[in-house]
Amino acid sequence: MDAIDTWKRAGALADPQLAASVLATDAVLVSPLTTRFTFCGPAEIEELLAGVFEILGDYRYERDVRGDGEAFLSAWARVRGVDLHELQHLELAGDGTISRITIAMRPLVALTAFAREIGPVMARRQGSSATARKLALAGALLDSVAGTGDRKFIPLAAPRRVR
């Protein structure tokens, strides 16, 4: 089993340690939420994945497209009752370990549901309950606005055949 297959198995099993076991020592995970920081090294990425696996349910990969030293994966999960579609670009180091992970998520309502959950989870894991409360309030606001937009306003721009 190669690093990509092990990475996928780790996702299916919600096993952050297994995922970290196939990361290069200088691995980087690019946040789907911000450009302000990345997660660097197996320990930081494992900690993030532990939080992610805490909040995502029904995680399953549907596509796996591989090229020379890279793979593009498509996965689905549920967060706060919303279907989340995740795209992952995995880059491999010369030794076959995963050196860079870039993640994108859609739709917006799923992304904000994810942000609403992951911020407080990570703050609590870092020992800051006050920050967790702030992030919970900010996340609820963003999620509420996105949810309202998804239900009431986005449909106004749908193709006529859908309305």
Backbone bond lengths (Angstrom), bond angles and torsions (degrees), N, CA, C in turn:
res aa  C-N    CA-C-N  psi(-1)  N-CA   C-N-CA  omega(-1)  CA-C   N-CA-C  phi
1 M - - - 1.456 - - 1.532 108.08 -
2 D 1.327 116.84 128.57 1.459 120.02 -179.79 1.530 110.79 -88.00
3 A 1.340 115.49 179.05 1.464 120.82 -175.74 1.530 112.14 -60.91
4 I 1.316 117.52 -38.95 1.463 120.15 -178.29 1.524 110.62 -67.98
5 D 1.330 116.94 -43.39 1.466 119.83 177.29 1.527 111.03 -62.72
6 T 1.326 116.87 -39.99 1.467 120.66 178.27 1.522 110.31 -66.08
7 W 1.337 117.26 -41.45 1.472 121.99 177.27 1.535 109.95 -58.00
8 K 1.334 116.63 -45.91 1.468 120.70 179.63 1.526 110.85 -64.72
9 R 1.316 116.72 -40.97 1.473 120.20 178.53 1.529 109.78 -62.43
10 A 1.334 116.35 -40.82 1.462 120.34 178.78 1.530 110.86 -60.89
11 G 1.337 116.81 -40.70 1.457 120.14 177.24 1.520 111.77 -63.61
12 A 1.325 116.02 -44.98 1.465 120.29 -179.19 1.536 111.56 -63.90
13 L 1.333 116.24 -33.28 1.469 121.15 -179.34 1.527 113.12 -92.28
14 A 1.336 116.84 -3.93 1.473 122.20 -175.17 1.527 110.31 54.69
15 D 1.327 115.84 49.34 1.463 122.79 -174.68 1.533 110.32 -116.16
16 P 1.336 117.80 94.75 1.462 119.70 -177.43 1.529 113.28 -65.53
17 Q 1.321 118.10 -31.30 1.471 120.21 178.97 1.523 111.03 -66.38
18 L 1.319 116.65 -41.62 1.458 120.09 178.15 1.525 109.98 -63.42
19 A 1.329 117.18 -42.24 1.466 120.85 178.07 1.529 110.07 -60.68
20 A 1.316 117.66 -45.57 1.465 121.48 -178.35 1.524 111.86 -65.00
21 S 1.316 116.98 -25.47 1.469 120.15 -177.31 1.524 113.22 -66.77
22 V 1.330 118.30 -17.18 1.472 120.60 -178.99 1.525 112.05 -109.57
23 L 1.326 116.73 15.45 1.462 121.17 179.30 1.527 110.73 -93.36
24 A 1.313 115.61 143.07 1.462 121.25 171.98 1.526 108.55 -65.97
25 T 1.314 117.62 155.25 1.464 120.66 -178.57 1.522 112.35 -62.25
26 D 1.330 116.92 -25.25 1.467 121.23 178.29 1.537 112.28 -108.65
27 A 1.313 116.57 26.61 1.463 121.68 -178.39 1.527 111.36 -60.10
28 V 1.334 115.21 148.72 1.460 122.64 178.96 1.523 108.38 -130.65
29 L 1.332 116.46 134.63 1.459 121.73 171.87 1.519 106.93 -112.99
30 V 1.323 115.90 121.41 1.459 122.66 179.90 1.528 108.13 -85.87
31 S 1.308 116.35 122.31 1.460 121.65 -177.24 1.528 111.59 -63.74
32 P 1.337 117.16 137.28 1.459 119.39 173.38 1.528 112.61 -79.02
33 L 1.326 116.93 -5.70 1.461 121.34 -174.70 1.520 114.52 -103.61
34 T 1.333 117.28 -26.28 1.462 119.09 -173.12 1.523 111.27 -152.71
35 T 1.325 115.06 155.87 1.463 120.41 171.71 1.527 110.27 -101.25
36 R 1.315 117.87 3.81 1.466 122.17 -175.80 1.524 113.23 -74.83
37 F 1.328 118.25 -24.62 1.461 120.56 178.54 1.523 110.05 -157.66
38 T 1.331 114.14 161.63 1.464 122.56 173.64 1.526 106.94 -122.39
39 F 1.306 116.14 169.88 1.459 121.91 174.80 1.520 106.20 -104.47
40 C 1.333 116.76 124.11 1.464 121.60 -171.38 1.523 111.50 -117.89
41 G 1.307 115.30 129.82 1.459 121.74 176.22 1.517 112.37 85.47
42 P 1.320 115.85 155.62 1.472 120.57 -178.20 1.524 114.35 -56.60
43 A 1.333 119.02 -37.36 1.473 120.45 -177.38 1.530 111.70 -65.51
44 E 1.335 117.67 -47.45 1.471 120.38 179.10 1.527 111.17 -64.92
45 I 1.316 116.39 -41.12 1.472 119.86 -178.94 1.521 110.12 -67.91
46 E 1.325 117.50 -39.84 1.470 120.57 177.30 1.528 110.91 -61.49
47 E 1.331 116.55 -42.86 1.471 120.73 178.84 1.531 110.49 -61.66
48 L 1.326 116.44 -43.99 1.463 120.17 177.27 1.522 110.57 -61.24
49 L 1.323 117.06 -47.77 1.469 120.43 -178.13 1.524 111.75 -62.74
50 A 1.327 117.88 -34.17 1.474 119.93 176.04 1.527 109.85 -60.11
51 G 1.334 116.72 -42.06 1.463 120.36 176.46 1.515 112.22 -67.00
52 V 1.326 116.55 -42.53 1.470 121.23 179.42 1.521 110.32 -60.75
53 F 1.332 116.89 -47.23 1.465 120.25 -178.17 1.524 111.75 -67.74
54 E 1.325 116.60 -21.48 1.463 121.17 176.33 1.538 111.01 -69.11
55 I 1.328 117.28 -31.50 1.465 119.56 -173.28 1.527 114.77 -106.69
56 L 1.338 117.57 -20.98 1.466 119.36 -179.62 1.517 110.48 -91.57
57 G 1.315 115.64 142.11 1.456 120.98 175.36 1.512 110.37 -122.58
58 D 1.310 115.71 161.83 1.471 122.58 175.11 1.532 111.87 52.99
59 Y 1.324 117.01 44.77 1.466 122.18 -177.66 1.524 109.34 -75.83
60 R 1.330 116.08 125.47 1.468 119.48 -178.92 1.523 110.52 -150.34
61 Y 1.310 114.65 137.97 1.463 120.71 176.44 1.517 108.92 -87.36
62 E 1.347 115.97 141.64 1.461 119.47 178.39 1.524 112.77 -118.61
63 R 1.337 117.94 -25.82 1.469 120.92 -178.79 1.509 109.76 -137.34
64 D 1.331 114.32 149.92 1.451 122.09 179.84 1.526 106.49 -147.74
65 V 1.315 116.13 104.96 1.466 121.03 -179.05 1.525 107.14 -115.64
66 R 1.323 116.28 121.55 1.463 120.57 -174.44 1.516 112.06 -113.93
67 G 1.317 114.07 144.66 1.458 121.78 174.96 1.515 108.55 -129.91
68 D 1.291 116.78 -167.30 1.453 121.93 -179.74 1.526 109.82 -71.90
69 G 1.317 117.24 104.21 1.457 121.43 177.59 1.512 115.77 78.04
70 E 1.333 117.34 16.24 1.460 119.71 -179.50 1.526 110.45 -156.71
71 A 1.324 114.54 164.87 1.463 121.36 174.70 1.515 108.92 -147.04
72 F 1.317 114.69 148.50 1.460 122.16 172.65 1.520 106.63 -115.89
73 L 1.328 116.11 122.87 1.458 121.68 -178.31 1.519 109.42 -117.58
74 S 1.311 114.95 143.64 1.462 121.70 175.28 1.523 107.00 -119.47
75 A 1.324 116.27 129.44 1.457 120.84 -177.68 1.525 110.03 -135.67
76 W 1.314 115.17 157.80 1.464 122.72 175.48 1.516 108.57 -124.59
77 A 1.311 115.48 149.02 1.462 122.01 176.28 1.524 107.78 -153.57
78 R 1.323 115.90 178.10 1.459 121.63 175.26 1.515 108.01 -124.88
79 V 1.332 115.32 138.07 1.453 121.73 174.88 1.526 107.57 -140.01
80 R 1.321 116.13 125.86 1.475 121.67 -178.14 1.533 111.83 51.05
81 G 1.329 116.89 36.61 1.457 121.24 177.71 1.518 115.09 79.15
82 V 1.327 117.59 8.45 1.465 122.55 -177.22 1.531 108.97 -112.82
83 D 1.336 116.81 138.20 1.462 120.69 174.24 1.518 109.77 -72.25
84 L 1.324 115.90 129.49 1.452 122.79 179.40 1.526 108.25 -116.78
85 H 1.314 116.95 128.09 1.464 122.87 177.02 1.521 107.16 -105.24
86 E 1.321 115.59 124.10 1.457 121.18 -176.72 1.521 109.91 -118.85
87 L 1.315 115.85 135.03 1.455 122.14 174.87 1.523 107.85 -115.06
88 Q 1.312 116.25 131.76 1.455 121.49 -178.57 1.523 109.73 -122.48
89 H 1.300 115.88 133.08 1.463 121.36 171.25 1.525 105.85 -110.58
90 L 1.323 116.34 114.36 1.459 122.24 179.86 1.521 108.79 -105.34
91 E 1.318 115.99 128.01 1.465 121.25 175.87 1.525 107.73 -109.84
92 L 1.328 115.74 138.60 1.453 120.88 -175.83 1.526 111.83 -104.04
93 A 1.323 115.01 144.39 1.461 121.88 173.47 1.531 108.09 -80.71
94 G 1.315 116.26 170.92 1.457 121.25 -179.81 1.518 114.17 -58.87
95 D 1.339 117.22 -28.33 1.466 120.61 -179.82 1.532 113.22 -87.82
96 G 1.359 117.03 4.12 1.464 120.87 177.18 1.509 114.63 91.48
97 T 1.337 118.02 -4.35 1.460 119.76 176.31 1.527 109.27 -79.70
98 I 1.317 116.43 164.73 1.461 121.63 -179.36 1.522 108.74 -84.89
99 S 1.330 115.90 123.41 1.470 120.08 -176.08 1.527 113.54 -103.43
100 R 1.319 116.95 -25.91 1.474 119.87 -178.02 1.527 108.68 -149.14
101 I 1.323 115.08 135.69 1.461 122.69 178.62 1.520 107.28 -126.88
102 T 1.318 115.61 119.96 1.460 120.86 176.21 1.518 106.89 -115.54
103 I 1.321 116.54 127.62 1.469 121.56 -173.98 1.521 110.17 -121.41
104 A 1.316 114.84 137.22 1.462 122.32 171.58 1.520 107.54 -126.41
105 M 1.327 116.51 146.56 1.469 121.77 -179.12 1.510 110.56 -131.77
106 R 1.310 115.28 150.87 1.453 122.61 176.76 1.516 108.56 -151.41
107 P 1.283 121.75 165.15 1.460 128.34 -12.90 1.529 110.34 -74.59
108 L 1.326 115.24 175.98 1.464 120.71 -176.83 1.524 111.82 -54.97
109 V 1.316 117.66 -41.52 1.466 120.03 -177.99 1.534 110.75 -63.33
110 A 1.326 118.25 -32.07 1.469 121.22 176.00 1.526 110.58 -74.75
111 L 1.323 116.40 -38.92 1.463 120.69 178.80 1.523 110.65 -62.05
112 T 1.327 117.48 -43.42 1.467 119.49 179.89 1.529 110.98 -71.41
113 A 1.327 117.98 -32.90 1.471 120.48 174.94 1.533 109.29 -63.77
114 F 1.332 116.01 -41.55 1.464 121.08 177.28 1.532 110.07 -62.82
115 A 1.327 116.87 -48.39 1.469 121.08 -179.91 1.529 110.79 -60.15
116 R 1.322 116.50 -38.81 1.469 121.50 179.84 1.524 111.09 -59.71
117 E 1.331 116.51 -35.98 1.459 121.21 -177.53 1.527 113.40 -88.47
118 I 1.334 117.24 -43.55 1.464 119.43 -170.59 1.526 112.73 -69.82
119 G 1.315 118.47 -36.30 1.469 120.45 -179.73 1.522 112.46 -57.09
120 P 1.338 117.79 -56.41 1.460 119.20 179.16 1.536 113.41 -62.40
121 V 1.329 117.03 -37.35 1.466 119.99 179.26 1.528 110.22 -61.36
122 M 1.327 116.89 -46.95 1.465 120.11 -178.47 1.528 111.17 -68.26
123 A 1.324 117.85 -38.18 1.468 120.54 178.16 1.532 110.35 -62.67
124 R 1.334 117.23 -43.42 1.469 120.16 177.66 1.531 110.86 -63.69
125 R 1.330 117.06 -40.26 1.473 120.58 178.32 1.524 110.79 -62.56
126 Q 1.330 117.03 -28.47 1.465 121.85 178.87 1.529 111.59 -89.93
127 G 1.338 117.08 3.78 1.458 121.51 175.12 1.508 115.50 84.00
128 S 1.335 118.24 20.14 1.463 120.21 -177.52 1.531 110.74 -119.28
129 S 1.323 115.82 89.73 1.465 119.60 -179.87 1.531 111.33 -69.76
130 A 1.329 118.26 -31.07 1.472 120.46 178.25 1.530 109.98 -65.59
131 T 1.321 117.79 -43.56 1.462 121.13 177.03 1.520 110.19 -65.19
132 A 1.316 117.02 -37.80 1.472 120.62 178.30 1.528 110.27 -59.88
133 R 1.326 117.84 -41.46 1.467 120.80 179.02 1.530 110.93 -65.21
134 K 1.330 117.36 -42.96 1.471 120.76 177.98 1.526 110.94 -61.65
135 L 1.317 115.93 -45.59 1.464 119.66 -179.52 1.522 111.61 -66.31
136 A 1.320 117.26 -33.84 1.466 120.64 177.17 1.528 110.58 -63.54
137 L 1.329 116.89 -43.27 1.470 120.49 178.82 1.530 111.56 -66.51
138 A 1.329 116.86 -45.82 1.467 120.30 179.09 1.522 110.65 -63.47
139 G 1.322 116.22 -42.57 1.458 120.57 179.36 1.524 112.11 -63.86
140 A 1.323 116.64 -39.68 1.468 120.16 178.64 1.523 110.83 -62.49
141 L 1.331 116.70 -40.15 1.461 120.62 178.43 1.536 110.73 -62.68
142 L 1.331 116.64 -51.40 1.472 120.19 179.60 1.523 111.39 -59.71
143 D 1.323 115.99 -44.29 1.471 120.92 -178.61 1.525 110.99 -64.45
144 S 1.317 116.92 -38.97 1.466 120.89 179.10 1.530 111.05 -64.67
145 V 1.325 116.48 -45.49 1.468 120.40 179.58 1.530 110.02 -62.78
146 A 1.335 117.06 -45.92 1.474 120.36 -179.78 1.528 110.82 -64.53
147 G 1.323 116.95 -40.80 1.462 120.45 179.70 1.516 112.39 -64.08
148 T 1.334 116.34 -42.71 1.462 120.68 177.22 1.527 110.09 -63.36
149 G 1.308 116.41 -45.12 1.463 120.26 178.38 1.513 111.86 -60.53
150 D 1.326 117.14 -41.44 1.459 121.67 -178.87 1.540 111.18 -65.15
151 R 1.319 116.22 -38.61 1.471 120.39 -178.34 1.527 113.52 -80.98
152 K 1.339 117.07 -39.09 1.469 119.95 -169.82 1.524 115.32 -106.64
153 F 1.319 117.74 -36.26 1.460 119.00 -171.03 1.521 114.16 -104.27
154 I 1.295 118.59 -43.43 1.472 120.87 179.64 1.537 111.14 -56.47
155 P 1.338 119.22 -41.27 1.467 118.25 178.52 1.529 114.26 -58.56
156 L 1.323 117.79 -23.00 1.463 119.91 178.74 1.529 112.48 -65.34
157 A 1.336 116.85 -22.39 1.458 121.87 179.62 1.525 112.56 -99.75
158 A 1.328 117.37 5.09 1.471 121.07 -179.87 1.524 110.80 -66.83
159 P 1.325 117.23 154.58 1.466 119.62 174.74 1.533 109.54 -56.13
160 R 1.307 117.26 148.21 1.469 120.96 -176.93 1.519 112.38 -55.13
161 R 1.329 117.57 -35.65 1.455 120.01 -177.56 1.530 112.58 -64.69
162 V 1.357 117.29 -18.62 1.467 121.88 -177.77 1.517 111.10 -92.33
163 R 1.326 117.69 -28.87 1.470 120.31 -175.68 1.485 112.84 -69.97
